[in-house]
Amino acid sequence: MPTRLGLLDYAFFALMLAAGVGTALFVTRNPSWADAGIPPIVWPIGVAFAFDLASVAVRRGGMPPLAMPIRAVGVIGAMALYTLLQGRL
């Protein structure tokens, strides 16, 4: 039985897509960051972690947490966008 996506899920997807595009745009305009200690392709994981911490603080039991498949799709989508857009912006 499929589950319905909530507002938190849509906000997460939007943030992750913005993180993928933003990372690609930033690295394209600042190529020296492409060789950073933490590769830019994994920066969206940090964004997802920050979102998760913020959502825990905000929801305080009122909303269900993000499901792991939703997190995985969001992070993989952001990484795919970064890979596709890198150097094209």
Backbone bond lengths (Angstrom), bond angles and torsions (degrees), N, CA, C in turn:
res aa  C-N    CA-C-N  psi(-1)  N-CA   C-N-CA  omega(-1)  CA-C   N-CA-C  phi
1 M - - - 1.445 - - 1.526 108.93 -
2 P 1.318 117.22 120.33 1.464 119.64 -178.38 1.525 111.35 -69.34
3 T 1.311 114.37 146.02 1.459 119.37 178.01 1.521 109.69 -96.27
4 R 1.307 114.87 150.17 1.459 119.89 178.51 1.518 108.37 -83.34
5 L 1.313 115.21 141.87 1.453 120.29 177.83 1.522 109.38 -82.97
6 G 1.301 116.00 139.79 1.450 120.99 -179.95 1.521 111.51 -101.07
7 L 1.306 115.52 -179.84 1.463 122.08 -179.69 1.522 111.13 -60.27
8 L 1.320 117.29 -39.99 1.462 121.53 179.73 1.528 110.87 -62.72
9 D 1.325 117.02 -37.82 1.461 121.26 178.69 1.522 111.20 -64.92
10 Y 1.328 116.43 -45.54 1.465 120.26 179.07 1.527 111.68 -65.33
11 A 1.327 116.57 -38.31 1.464 120.30 177.44 1.529 109.86 -63.66
12 F 1.331 116.77 -40.40 1.462 120.75 179.08 1.524 110.71 -63.94
13 F 1.338 116.92 -46.49 1.468 120.05 178.65 1.531 111.06 -58.97
14 A 1.316 116.56 -45.86 1.469 120.19 -179.46 1.524 110.79 -61.94
15 L 1.325 116.73 -43.63 1.461 120.20 179.25 1.524 110.97 -63.66
16 M 1.313 117.31 -41.74 1.461 119.46 -178.37 1.529 111.94 -68.75
17 L 1.322 117.54 -37.22 1.462 119.15 175.87 1.525 110.19 -65.28
18 A 1.325 116.40 -41.05 1.468 120.03 176.85 1.527 110.51 -64.55
19 A 1.331 117.56 -36.53 1.466 120.51 178.72 1.528 111.03 -65.43
20 G 1.310 117.34 -40.41 1.463 120.36 178.25 1.520 112.08 -64.73
21 V 1.318 116.31 -46.20 1.469 120.44 179.52 1.528 110.10 -68.08
22 G 1.330 116.62 -42.90 1.462 120.47 -179.57 1.513 112.48 -63.69
23 T 1.318 117.11 -40.53 1.463 120.58 177.95 1.520 110.72 -64.11
24 A 1.321 116.65 -44.76 1.466 120.04 178.75 1.523 111.01 -62.37
25 L 1.318 117.23 -42.81 1.463 121.25 179.22 1.526 110.92 -63.80
26 F 1.330 116.54 -44.70 1.466 120.68 -179.54 1.521 111.39 -62.92
27 V 1.330 117.39 -46.16 1.466 120.86 -177.27 1.528 110.80 -70.62
28 T 1.323 116.88 -32.72 1.463 119.44 177.44 1.529 110.80 -66.30
29 R 1.316 117.04 -39.05 1.471 120.79 -179.61 1.525 112.99 -82.62
30 N 1.329 117.39 -19.30 1.463 122.92 178.71 1.523 108.90 -130.16
31 P 1.332 118.02 75.60 1.470 120.76 -172.60 1.523 114.54 -60.96
32 S 1.316 118.57 -22.01 1.457 119.56 179.92 1.533 111.65 -64.95
33 W 1.324 118.14 -23.14 1.465 122.19 178.95 1.525 112.26 -75.15
34 A 1.320 117.55 -12.75 1.463 119.99 179.40 1.526 111.44 -63.75
35 D 1.332 116.76 -25.26 1.465 121.59 179.69 1.523 111.84 -104.92
36 A 1.321 117.03 28.94 1.467 121.49 -179.20 1.527 110.42 -65.36
37 G 1.328 115.88 163.06 1.461 120.89 179.16 1.512 112.16 -58.14
38 I 1.319 116.96 -37.58 1.463 122.17 172.72 1.526 106.43 -106.95
39 P 1.324 118.05 114.91 1.466 120.23 -176.15 1.531 111.82 -58.57
40 P 1.327 116.84 141.18 1.468 120.14 -178.04 1.523 114.56 -58.74
41 I 1.313 117.88 -24.32 1.459 118.60 -178.94 1.527 111.88 -66.23
42 V 1.323 118.39 -21.55 1.461 120.38 179.06 1.535 112.59 -99.66
43 W 1.317 118.35 0.01 1.467 120.81 176.82 1.524 112.43 -57.23
44 P 1.347 119.55 -37.56 1.472 118.45 178.11 1.531 113.82 -58.91
45 I 1.331 117.76 -24.89 1.469 119.02 176.42 1.526 109.55 -64.84
46 G 1.325 117.12 -38.95 1.463 120.99 175.98 1.515 112.04 -64.23
47 V 1.319 116.37 -39.20 1.466 120.49 177.16 1.531 110.24 -64.36
48 A 1.323 116.24 -42.58 1.469 120.29 178.53 1.527 110.85 -63.01
49 F 1.324 116.80 -40.26 1.460 120.67 178.81 1.533 110.90 -64.14
50 A 1.336 116.52 -44.16 1.464 119.93 178.47 1.527 111.00 -62.97
51 F 1.330 117.39 -40.73 1.462 121.03 177.52 1.523 110.66 -62.45
52 D 1.327 115.93 -42.17 1.460 120.19 -179.50 1.527 111.07 -63.28
53 L 1.318 117.10 -43.79 1.462 120.27 177.58 1.526 111.32 -62.65
54 A 1.320 116.48 -43.68 1.468 120.17 179.86 1.523 111.39 -65.56
55 S 1.319 117.02 -39.61 1.467 119.04 -178.86 1.523 111.35 -69.07
56 V 1.320 117.64 -32.82 1.465 120.59 176.16 1.524 109.31 -64.59
57 A 1.323 116.44 -42.88 1.462 120.39 -179.27 1.525 111.60 -66.32
58 V 1.324 116.96 -36.09 1.465 120.67 -175.88 1.525 112.14 -80.19
59 R 1.317 116.97 -42.55 1.464 118.51 -171.32 1.521 113.28 -74.79
60 R 1.313 119.54 -35.17 1.473 124.03 177.55 1.520 113.18 41.23
61 G 1.313 115.43 48.60 1.455 120.47 175.64 1.514 114.71 88.40
62 G 1.330 119.05 -7.28 1.453 120.73 -177.04 1.511 114.11 -82.72
63 M 1.319 117.66 -23.56 1.457 121.73 -178.12 1.524 108.20 -126.91
64 P 1.320 116.99 149.73 1.463 118.59 177.62 1.533 110.17 -71.77
65 P 1.319 118.09 151.11 1.463 120.32 178.29 1.524 110.90 -70.26
66 L 1.321 115.69 163.56 1.459 120.60 176.19 1.527 109.44 -65.18
67 A 1.304 115.83 136.81 1.465 120.24 176.38 1.527 109.16 -77.78
68 M 1.307 116.25 150.94 1.461 120.92 -178.34 1.530 113.10 -59.28
69 P 1.340 120.37 -40.32 1.466 118.92 177.36 1.538 112.82 -60.87
70 I 1.322 116.72 -35.24 1.465 120.02 178.64 1.520 109.68 -67.62
71 R 1.318 116.88 -42.18 1.470 120.27 176.89 1.520 110.41 -61.30
72 A 1.327 116.35 -45.36 1.466 120.19 -177.51 1.526 111.37 -62.65
73 V 1.322 117.20 -45.39 1.467 120.44 -179.85 1.526 110.44 -63.59
74 G 1.316 117.37 -41.22 1.463 120.64 179.37 1.511 112.79 -63.66
75 V 1.334 117.14 -47.20 1.469 121.02 -178.75 1.529 110.96 -68.09
76 I 1.318 117.33 -43.68 1.468 120.31 178.98 1.522 110.23 -64.54
77 G 1.336 117.23 -38.92 1.467 120.17 176.85 1.519 112.04 -62.95
78 A 1.329 116.92 -41.47 1.467 120.12 178.63 1.522 110.91 -65.26
79 M 1.324 116.66 -41.24 1.466 119.91 178.54 1.526 111.20 -66.34
80 A 1.316 116.67 -38.22 1.469 120.34 178.04 1.528 110.35 -65.68
81 L 1.334 117.12 -43.06 1.458 119.33 177.18 1.515 111.38 -61.58
82 Y 1.322 116.87 -42.77 1.468 120.09 178.11 1.523 109.94 -58.56
83 T 1.334 116.47 -46.98 1.457 120.66 -178.21 1.527 111.51 -63.30
84 L 1.328 116.86 -42.34 1.466 120.42 -178.62 1.520 112.73 -70.08
85 L 1.326 116.95 -35.59 1.460 120.21 -173.98 1.510 114.40 -94.26
86 Q 1.309 118.37 -12.94 1.454 120.70 -177.28 1.524 110.61 -58.59
87 G 1.308 115.46 124.27 1.453 121.52 179.45 1.514 115.18 81.74
88 R 1.330 118.12 -5.38 1.467 121.26 -179.20 1.516 112.34 -100.93
89 L 1.326 117.20 -10.01 1.468 119.68 -177.85 1.500 111.36 -92.11
